[in-house]
Amino acid sequence: MTTAKDIMHPGAQWIKSEETVERAAQLMAQLDVGALPVSDENERLCGIITDRDIVVKCVAKGRDPARTKCSELCEGTPRWVDANADVSEVLHEMESHRIKRLPVVENKRLVGMISEADLAQHLTDDQIAEFVETVYTRSGSSEH
């Protein structure tokens, strides 16, 4: 059985909710990633911030990235998957919520992220085609 831990990108890093959007952008550039999980004061997942969130919800609206907190851009309930979840559960979670990046949690701690690139390396062509068709349909598509 292939698990989330088998296909994830290990060593994901998160940013605290009270950090600035500017700091999130700097960290994304440093890590060469397009999304960061956001943690609350108890180091629990409370959201995800993407490069698109920074541009659309902050910069495009004239907000100051140096003064805007990450928590202000996070919306909705963050989705995640347990490290031992089967790859079919990973696909179900990503497809049903139309998300492109999924944090992987083990013992209540972030251990990795699964992105489209990770899926492409580990799934069959049919599974990838189904994922793309489901996630990239125009109606209700999310950027997380």
Secondary structure, DSSP 8 states (H G I E B T S, - for coil): --BHHHHSEES---EETTSBHHHHHHHHHHHT-SEEEEE-TTS-EEEEEEHHHIIIIIGGGT--TTT-BGGGT--S----EETT-BHHHHHHHHHHTT-SEEEEEETTEEEEEEEHHHHHHHS-HHHHHHHHHHHT-STT----
